[in-house]
């Protein structure tokens, strides 16, 4: 449902096209199973998402995020092993965007992304999750990271 703007109880319309003026929804960048790329890395899946600035490096420093983890505490402890990092197309290990404690919290968590201290990184955002591709996709079905106003 959209919001229709009013002023002094008068509904506002665009005079040029006679359409209702509606509230713009905020831009969001959502990372979940639907847009994740997985690649095997030993016993783990290396899970990456193209950054909001792709193909350029991204610095989300100061941007707000929401993580929803609807997995059980046991499943999360077994699967989610790391941080969300700013990475390049060919390597991990870049600066930390979101720390592991927040990544592993059950329920809904909010916070602010860390600054990307190495501008060569940040084309992708990535983490490691323990398990086969099938198991990791099942975990990601109950796990979402949303960056507000990327």
GIMOQUI-V124113 format. One record per pair of residues at least 4 apart in sequence whose C-alpha atoms are under 8 Angstrom apart, sorted by the first residue. I is the first residue (numbers start at 1). J is the second residue. D is the distance in Angstrom with one decimal. If there is no record, write none. Layout:
i,j,d
I,J,D
I,J,D
This chain:
i,j,d
2,22,6.2
2,23,6.5
3,22,5.4
3,23,5.4
4,11,7.1
4,12,7.5
4,20,6.7
4,21,6.0
4,22,4.9
4,23,6.8
5,11,6.1
5,12,5.9
5,21,6.2
5,22,6.2
5,23,7.2
6,10,5.2
6,11,4.5
6,12,5.6
7,11,6.7
7,12,7.2
11,20,7.9
12,20,6.3
12,21,6.0
13,18,5.8
13,19,5.4
13,20,4.5
13,21,5.4
14,18,5.2
14,19,5.4
14,20,6.3
14,21,6.3
15,19,7.6
26,148,7.4
26,149,6.4
27,148,6.6
27,149,5.0
27,150,7.0
28,146,6.5
28,147,5.7
28,148,4.7
28,149,5.3
28,150,6.2
29,52,6.6
29,146,5.5
29,147,5.0
29,148,6.6
29,149,7.5
29,150,6.2
30,144,7.0
30,145,5.8
30,146,4.4
30,147,6.4
31,35,6.4
31,36,6.9
31,49,6.7
31,144,5.7
31,145,5.0
31,146,6.1
32,36,6.2
32,140,6.1
32,141,7.1
32,143,6.3
32,144,4.8
32,145,6.6
33,137,6.1
33,140,5.0
33,141,5.6
33,143,7.8
33,144,7.9
35,49,6.6
36,47,6.3
36,48,5.7
36,49,5.2
37,47,5.7
37,48,5.2
37,49,6.4
38,45,5.9
38,46,5.6
38,47,4.7
38,48,6.6
38,133,7.1
39,45,5.5
39,46,5.2
39,47,6.7
40,44,6.1
40,45,4.7
40,46,6.1
40,132,8.0
40,133,7.8
41,45,5.5
41,46,5.9
43,130,6.2
43,131,6.1
43,132,7.5
44,128,6.2
44,129,5.5
44,130,4.2
44,131,5.4
44,132,7.1
45,128,5.7
45,129,5.3
45,130,6.2
45,131,6.5
45,132,6.9
45,133,6.6
45,136,7.1
46,126,7.1
46,127,6.1
46,128,4.7
46,129,6.7
47,126,5.4
47,127,5.4
47,128,5.9
47,129,7.1
48,124,6.3
48,125,5.6
48,126,4.2
48,127,6.7
49,124,5.6
49,125,5.3
49,126,6.3
50,54,5.9
50,55,7.8
50,123,6.4
50,124,4.6
50,125,6.4
51,55,7.7
51,57,7.5
51,58,6.3
51,122,6.7
51,123,5.5
51,124,4.7
51,125,5.9
52,58,6.8
52,150,6.3
53,57,6.2
53,58,5.2
53,123,7.0
54,58,7.4
54,123,5.5
54,124,7.3
55,123,5.8
56,122,7.6
56,123,5.6
57,119,6.4
57,120,6.7
57,121,5.9
57,122,4.3
57,123,4.3
57,124,7.6
58,86,7.8
58,116,7.5
58,119,7.7
58,121,7.6
58,122,4.7
58,123,6.1
58,124,7.9
59,115,6.1
59,116,5.0
59,119,7.6
59,122,6.7
60,97,7.5
60,113,5.7
60,114,6.8
60,115,6.2
60,116,6.9
60,150,7.0
61,97,7.8
61,112,7.2
61,113,5.0
61,114,4.7
61,115,3.7
61,116,6.4
62,112,5.4
62,113,5.5
62,114,6.6
62,115,7.0
63,112,5.5
63,113,5.5
63,147,6.9
63,148,6.7
63,149,7.2
63,150,6.8
64,110,7.2
64,111,5.7
64,112,4.5
64,113,6.3
64,147,6.0
64,148,5.5
64,149,7.7
65,110,5.6
65,111,5.5
65,112,6.0
65,113,6.8
65,145,6.9
65,146,5.5
65,147,4.4
65,148,5.8
66,108,6.9
66,109,5.7
66,110,4.5
66,111,6.8
66,145,5.8
66,146,5.2
66,147,6.6
66,148,7.8
67,103,7.3
67,107,7.9
67,108,5.6
67,109,5.1
67,110,6.3
67,143,7.4
67,144,5.7
67,145,4.5
67,146,6.4
68,106,7.6
68,107,5.6
68,108,4.5
68,109,6.5
68,142,7.6
68,143,5.6
68,144,5.2
68,145,6.5
69,104,7.8
69,105,7.0
69,106,5.2
69,107,5.0
69,108,6.4
69,142,6.0
69,143,4.6
69,144,6.7
70,106,6.4
70,107,5.7
70,142,5.0
70,143,6.3
71,75,6.3
71,76,6.2
71,106,6.9
71,139,6.8
71,142,5.7
71,143,7.2
72,76,6.1
72,106,7.1
73,77,6.0
73,106,6.4
74,78,6.2
75,79,6.0
75,139,7.9
76,80,5.3
76,104,6.3
76,106,7.8
77,81,7.5
77,104,7.2
78,130,7.1
79,129,5.3
79,130,4.6
79,131,6.8
79,136,7.6
79,139,7.7
80,103,7.5
80,104,6.2
80,128,7.1
80,129,5.0
80,130,6.5
81,100,7.3
81,104,7.8
81,128,6.2
81,129,5.9
81,130,6.9
82,99,7.6
82,100,5.1
82,103,7.4
82,127,6.1
82,128,6.0
82,129,7.5
83,96,6.4
83,97,7.4
83,98,5.8
83,99,4.8
83,100,4.4
83,103,6.5
83,127,5.9
83,128,7.8
84,96,6.0
84,97,5.4
84,98,5.0
84,99,6.6
84,100,7.4
84,103,7.5
84,125,6.4
84,126,5.4
84,127,4.9
85,92,7.6
85,93,7.0
85,94,5.8
85,95,5.6
85,96,4.4
85,97,5.0
85,98,6.9
85,122,8.0
85,125,5.5
85,126,5.3
85,127,6.4
86,92,7.8
86,93,7.8
86,94,5.2
86,95,5.5
86,96,6.3
86,97,6.2
86,116,6.8
86,121,5.6
86,122,4.2
86,123,7.2
86,124,6.0
86,125,4.9
86,126,6.6
87,91,6.3
87,92,5.1
87,93,6.6
87,94,5.0
87,95,7.5
87,121,4.8
87,122,4.9
87,123,6.2
87,124,5.2
87,125,5.9
87,126,6.6
88,92,6.6
88,94,7.7
88,120,7.3
88,121,5.0
88,122,6.0
88,123,5.4
88,124,6.0
89,123,6.7
89,124,6.7
92,126,7.5
94,118,7.4
94,121,6.1
94,122,7.8
95,116,5.9
95,117,6.3
95,118,6.7
95,121,7.6
96,114,6.7
96,116,7.4
97,113,5.3
97,114,4.8
97,115,6.9
97,116,7.0
98,102,7.0
98,103,7.0
98,113,5.9
98,114,6.4
99,103,6.4
100,104,6.1
101,105,6.3
102,109,6.8
105,109,7.0
116,121,7.5
116,122,7.2
129,136,6.6
130,136,7.1
131,135,5.7
131,136,5.8
132,136,6.1
133,137,6.0
134,138,6.3
135,139,6.3
136,140,6.1
137,141,6.1
138,142,7.3
139,143,6.6
140,144,7.1
